Amino acid sequence: MSKVLESTRSRLQNQLHKKEAENNRLEAQIQRLEGTLQHQQEEVQGLLEQMRELKQHCEGDRDAQKQVLEDQRKQTEQSVDTVAQLSAQLLDK
């Protein structure tokens, strides 16, 4: 009976050591994954900030293009008016 108990005790201690080693390995893996997750979250935040900056830049470019187009439209209208006036003056002469 004593030998059976000792054998069982030894087997259970061995299992306990294996489980503790596995727990330690899993805990280390969790810590690595948490570190990776933190790093990826920081990267995502950086990329989101870059995206916001680019969006603002694009909006600024779009507004500038609208202004340039509006200025060109006005200039074209003025040119057409000038051409019409000059044509009328030419016909009068």
N, CA and C atoms as a LAMMPS dump frame, in Angstrom:
ITEM: TIMESTEP
0
ITEM: NUMBER OF ATOMS
279
ITEM: BOX BOUNDS ff ff ff
-5.0000000000000000e+02 5.0000000000000000e+02
-5.0000000000000000e+02 5.0000000000000000e+02
-5.0000000000000000e+02 5.0000000000000000e+02
ITEM: ATOMS id mol type element x y z
1 1 1 N 0.824 -1.193 0
2 1 2 C 0 0 0
3 1 3 C 0.867 1.255 0
4 2 1 N 1.921 1.242 0.776
5 2 2 C 2.834 2.379 0.873
6 2 3 C 3.494 2.647 -0.473
7 3 1 N 3.887 1.593 -1.157
8 3 2 C 4.515 1.761 -2.466
9 3 3 C 3.521 2.33 -3.48
10 4 1 N 2.281 1.908 -3.416
11 4 2 C 1.25 2.408 -4.322
12 4 3 C 1.02 3.888 -4.069
13 5 1 N 0.937 4.27 -2.779
14 5 2 C 0.748 5.678 -2.442
15 5 3 C 1.945 6.512 -2.904
16 6 1 N 3.137 6.014 -2.689
17 6 2 C 4.346 6.734 -3.106
18 6 3 C 4.383 6.869 -4.626
19 7 1 N 4.019 5.817 -5.326
20 7 2 C 3.983 5.851 -6.781
21 7 3 C 2.944 6.866 -7.269
22 8 1 N 1.785 6.864 -6.641
23 8 2 C 0.724 7.803 -7.012
24 8 3 C 1.156 9.234 -6.718
25 9 1 N 1.764 9.427 -5.553
26 9 2 C 2.254 10.751 -5.16
27 9 3 C 3.299 11.244 -6.161
28 10 1 N 4.196 10.394 -6.535
29 10 2 C 5.246 10.739 -7.491
30 10 3 C 4.647 11.092 -8.856
31 11 1 N 3.692 10.297 -9.296
32 11 2 C 3.039 10.55 -10.58
33 11 3 C 2.286 11.878 -10.556
34 12 1 N 1.577 12.158 -9.449
35 12 2 C 0.83 13.409 -9.335
36 12 3 C 1.764 14.619 -9.265
37 13 1 N 2.899 14.477 -8.576
38 13 2 C 3.87 15.568 -8.515
39 13 3 C 4.45 15.837 -9.91
40 14 1 N 4.71 14.759 -10.625
41 14 2 C 5.22 14.894 -11.984
42 14 3 C 4.204 15.621 -12.872
43 15 1 N 2.944 15.246 -12.752
44 15 2 C 1.887 15.911 -13.517
45 15 3 C 1.782 17.389 -13.116
46 16 1 N 1.888 17.638 -11.794
47 16 2 C 1.823 19.017 -11.302
48 16 3 C 2.969 19.849 -11.886
49 17 1 N 4.166 19.336 -11.914
50 17 2 C 5.323 20.051 -12.469
51 17 3 C 5.118 20.322 -13.968
52 18 1 N 4.576 19.327 -14.67
53 18 2 C 4.31 19.522 -16.107
54 18 3 C 3.276 20.627 -16.322
55 19 1 N 2.22 20.622 -15.502
56 19 2 C 1.178 21.645 -15.634
57 19 3 C 1.727 23.028 -15.275
58 20 1 N 2.562 23.104 -14.265
59 20 2 C 3.164 24.385 -13.894
60 20 3 C 4.063 24.9 -15.02
61 21 1 N 4.836 23.991 -15.616
62 21 2 C 5.688 24.383 -16.745
63 21 3 C 4.837 24.859 -17.917
64 22 1 N 3.746 24.154 -18.18
65 22 2 C 2.85 24.562 -19.261
66 22 3 C 2.216 25.921 -18.958
67 23 1 N 1.804 26.12 -17.707
68 23 2 C 1.249 27.42 -17.307
69 23 3 C 2.263 28.535 -17.516
70 24 1 N 3.506 28.29 -17.127
71 24 2 C 4.564 29.298 -17.301
72 24 3 C 4.764 29.611 -18.791
73 25 1 N 4.771 28.563 -19.61
74 25 2 C 4.927 28.752 -21.054
75 25 3 C 3.761 29.556 -21.62
76 26 1 N 2.542 29.205 -21.198
77 26 2 C 1.36 29.921 -21.684
78 26 3 C 1.333 31.365 -21.19
79 27 1 N 1.766 31.585 -19.982
80 27 2 C 1.816 32.952 -19.447
81 27 3 C 2.817 33.795 -20.243
82 28 1 N 3.96 33.223 -20.568
83 28 2 C 4.942 33.932 -21.388
84 28 3 C 4.379 34.225 -22.773
85 29 1 N 3.662 33.258 -23.33
86 29 2 C 3.052 33.444 -24.648
87 29 3 C 1.997 34.555 -24.592
88 30 1 N 1.201 34.573 -23.533
89 30 2 C 0.19 35.625 -23.366
90 30 3 C 0.855 36.994 -23.289
91 31 1 N 1.945 37.076 -22.539
92 31 2 C 2.653 38.354 -22.418
93 31 3 C 3.202 38.806 -23.771
94 32 1 N 3.754 37.868 -24.538
95 32 2 C 4.245 38.22 -25.874
96 32 3 C 3.105 38.705 -26.762
97 33 1 N 1.98 37.999 -26.706
98 33 2 C 0.822 38.377 -27.521
99 33 3 C 0.269 39.737 -27.098
100 34 1 N 0.252 39.986 -25.801
101 34 2 C -0.208 41.289 -25.319
102 34 3 C 0.73 42.393 -25.809
103 35 1 N 2.039 42.109 -25.791
104 35 2 C 2.999 43.08 -26.317
105 35 3 C 2.794 43.329 -27.794
106 36 1 N 2.564 42.264 -28.528
107 36 2 C 2.303 42.388 -29.966
108 36 3 C 1.024 43.176 -30.21
109 37 1 N -0.006 42.879 -29.434
110 37 2 C -1.277 43.589 -29.559
111 37 3 C -1.087 45.076 -29.276
112 38 1 N -0.356 45.396 -28.224
113 38 2 C -0.103 46.796 -27.885
114 38 3 C 0.629 47.505 -29.026
115 39 1 N 1.633 46.827 -29.56
116 39 2 C 2.4 47.399 -30.681
117 39 3 C 1.499 47.631 -31.892
118 40 1 N 0.65 46.653 -32.197
119 40 2 C -0.243 46.786 -33.351
120 40 3 C -1.267 47.894 -33.126
121 41 1 N -1.742 48.032 -31.897
122 41 2 C -2.691 49.111 -31.606
123 41 3 C -2.02 50.471 -31.784
124 42 1 N -0.766 50.582 -31.367
125 42 2 C -0.036 51.836 -31.556
126 42 3 C 0.148 52.124 -33.046
127 43 1 N 0.457 51.083 -33.813
128 43 2 C 0.604 51.258 -35.264
129 43 3 C -0.709 51.718 -35.892
130 44 1 N -1.81 51.1 -35.468
131 44 2 C -3.116 51.465 -36.005
132 44 3 C -3.426 52.931 -35.665
133 45 1 N -3.135 53.334 -34.434
134 45 2 C -3.374 54.725 -34.048
135 45 3 C -2.537 55.669 -34.9
136 46 1 N -1.284 55.302 -35.144
137 46 2 C -0.427 56.121 -35.997
138 46 3 C -0.964 56.21 -37.412
139 47 1 N -1.418 55.083 -37.942
140 47 2 C -1.973 55.065 -39.299
141 47 3 C -3.271 55.87 -39.379
142 48 1 N -4.091 55.781 -38.329
143 48 2 C -5.324 56.566 -38.314
144 48 3 C -5.006 58.059 -38.297
145 49 1 N -4.001 58.437 -37.541
146 49 2 C -3.601 59.849 -37.492
147 49 3 C -3.088 60.297 -38.86
148 50 1 N -2.281 59.461 -39.503
149 50 2 C -1.8 59.785 -40.848
150 50 3 C -2.976 59.928 -41.817
151 51 1 N -3.952 59.037 -41.686
152 51 2 C -5.113 59.081 -42.558
153 51 3 C -5.894 60.386 -42.336
154 52 1 N -6.057 60.791 -41.073
155 52 2 C -6.751 62.053 -40.792
156 52 3 C -5.999 63.234 -41.401
157 53 1 N -4.676 63.227 -41.255
158 53 2 C -3.869 64.308 -41.824
159 53 3 C -3.984 64.345 -43.341
160 54 1 N -3.927 63.172 -43.976
161 54 2 C -4.063 63.115 -45.429
162 54 3 C -5.441 63.583 -45.885
163 55 1 N -6.457 63.207 -45.126
164 55 2 C -7.819 63.625 -45.465
165 55 3 C -7.925 65.145 -45.393
166 56 1 N -7.365 65.732 -44.339
167 56 2 C -7.392 67.193 -44.224
168 56 3 C -6.624 67.837 -45.371
169 57 1 N -5.488 67.257 -45.696
170 57 2 C -4.681 67.78 -46.794
171 57 3 C -5.465 67.712 -48.108
172 58 1 N -6.128 66.58 -48.338
173 58 2 C -6.924 66.412 -49.563
174 58 3 C -8.071 67.411 -49.605
175 59 1 N -8.708 67.628 -48.464
176 59 2 C -9.796 68.605 -48.417
177 59 3 C -9.265 70 -48.733
178 60 1 N -8.086 70.32 -48.207
179 60 2 C -7.475 71.609 -48.508
180 60 3 C -7.151 71.73 -49.99
181 61 1 N -6.604 70.649 -50.556
182 61 2 C -6.31 70.642 -51.998
183 61 3 C -7.592 70.8 -52.809
184 62 1 N -8.646 70.109 -52.394
185 62 2 C -9.919 70.173 -53.106
186 62 3 C -10.468 71.607 -53.069
187 63 1 N -10.382 72.243 -51.903
188 63 2 C -10.854 73.621 -51.79
189 63 3 C -10.026 74.55 -52.677
190 64 1 N -8.72 74.32 -52.696
191 64 2 C -7.847 75.146 -53.537
192 64 3 C -8.185 74.936 -55.015
193 65 1 N -8.434 73.703 -55.408
194 65 2 C -8.797 73.417 -56.796
195 65 3 C -10.126 74.072 -57.16
196 66 1 N -11.076 74.031 -56.229
197 66 2 C -12.359 74.682 -56.484
198 66 3 C -12.156 76.175 -56.703
199 67 1 N -11.302 76.773 -55.881
200 67 2 C -11.049 78.202 -56.015
201 67 3 C -10.371 78.52 -57.346
202 68 1 N -9.404 77.689 -57.733
203 68 2 C -8.719 77.89 -59.013
204 68 3 C -9.716 77.768 -60.162
205 69 1 N -10.573 76.763 -60.105
206 69 2 C -11.577 76.583 -61.16
207 69 3 C -12.544 77.764 -61.215
208 70 1 N -12.943 78.237 -60.062
209 70 2 C -13.839 79.396 -60.019
210 70 3 C -13.152 80.629 -60.607
211 71 1 N -11.898 80.838 -60.251
212 71 2 C -11.137 81.968 -60.805
213 71 3 C -11.009 81.833 -62.326
214 72 1 N -10.731 80.625 -62.799
215 72 2 C -10.608 80.405 -64.244
216 72 3 C -11.947 80.633 -64.948
217 73 1 N -13.031 80.196 -64.312
218 73 2 C -14.362 80.406 -64.887
219 73 3 C -14.651 81.9 -65.035
220 74 1 N -14.339 82.655 -63.973
221 74 2 C -14.568 84.106 -64.027
222 74 3 C -13.7 84.754 -65.105
223 75 1 N -12.46 84.314 -65.158
224 75 2 C -11.542 84.866 -66.161
225 75 3 C -12.04 84.549 -67.575
226 76 1 N -12.551 83.329 -67.749
227 76 2 C -13.087 82.926 -69.059
228 76 3 C -14.297 83.79 -69.414
229 77 1 N -15.179 83.999 -68.448
230 77 2 C -16.352 84.84 -68.699
231 77 3 C -15.925 86.255 -69.073
232 78 1 N -14.937 86.781 -68.359
233 78 2 C -14.443 88.127 -68.669
234 78 3 C -13.842 88.163 -70.07
235 79 1 N -13.116 87.117 -70.405
236 79 2 C -12.508 87.055 -71.743
237 79 3 C -13.586 87.008 -72.821
238 80 1 N -14.626 86.209 -72.572
239 80 2 C -15.726 86.111 -73.539
240 80 3 C -16.405 87.471 -73.678
241 81 1 N -16.632 88.141 -72.544
242 81 2 C -17.247 89.474 -72.593
243 81 3 C -16.365 90.45 -73.362
244 82 1 N -15.06 90.391 -73.109
245 82 2 C -14.126 91.277 -73.801
246 82 3 C -14.125 91.004 -75.297
247 83 1 N -14.121 89.73 -75.658
248 83 2 C -14.151 89.356 -77.073
249 83 3 C -15.44 89.872 -77.714
250 84 1 N -16.551 89.724 -76.995
251 84 2 C -17.834 90.198 -77.533
252 84 3 C -17.798 91.717 -77.73
253 85 1 N -17.248 92.44 -76.766
254 85 2 C -17.152 93.895 -76.879
255 85 3 C -16.258 94.298 -78.048
256 86 1 N -15.123 93.625 -78.137
257 86 2 C -14.2 93.948 -79.228
258 86 3 C -14.811 93.616 -80.588
259 87 1 N -15.551 92.514 -80.651
260 87 2 C -16.224 92.151 -81.909
261 87 3 C -17.264 93.211 -82.271
262 88 1 N -18.008 93.66 -81.267
263 88 2 C -19.022 94.705 -81.522
264 88 3 C -18.35 95.984 -81.99
265 89 1 N -17.227 96.349 -81.357
266 89 2 C -16.512 97.558 -81.752
267 89 3 C -15.98 97.401 -83.169
268 90 1 N -15.487 96.219 -83.495
269 90 2 C -14.953 95.974 -84.818
270 90 3 C -16.056 96.082 -85.876
271 91 1 N -17.225 95.532 -85.553
272 91 2 C -18.34 95.618 -86.482
273 91 3 C -18.801 97.055 -86.673
274 92 1 N -18.742 97.837 -85.593
275 92 2 C -19.125 99.253 -85.688
276 92 3 C -18.18 100.013 -86.616
277 93 1 N -16.93 99.63 -86.589
278 93 2 C -15.937 100.342 -87.427
279 93 3 C -16.05 99.858 -88.836
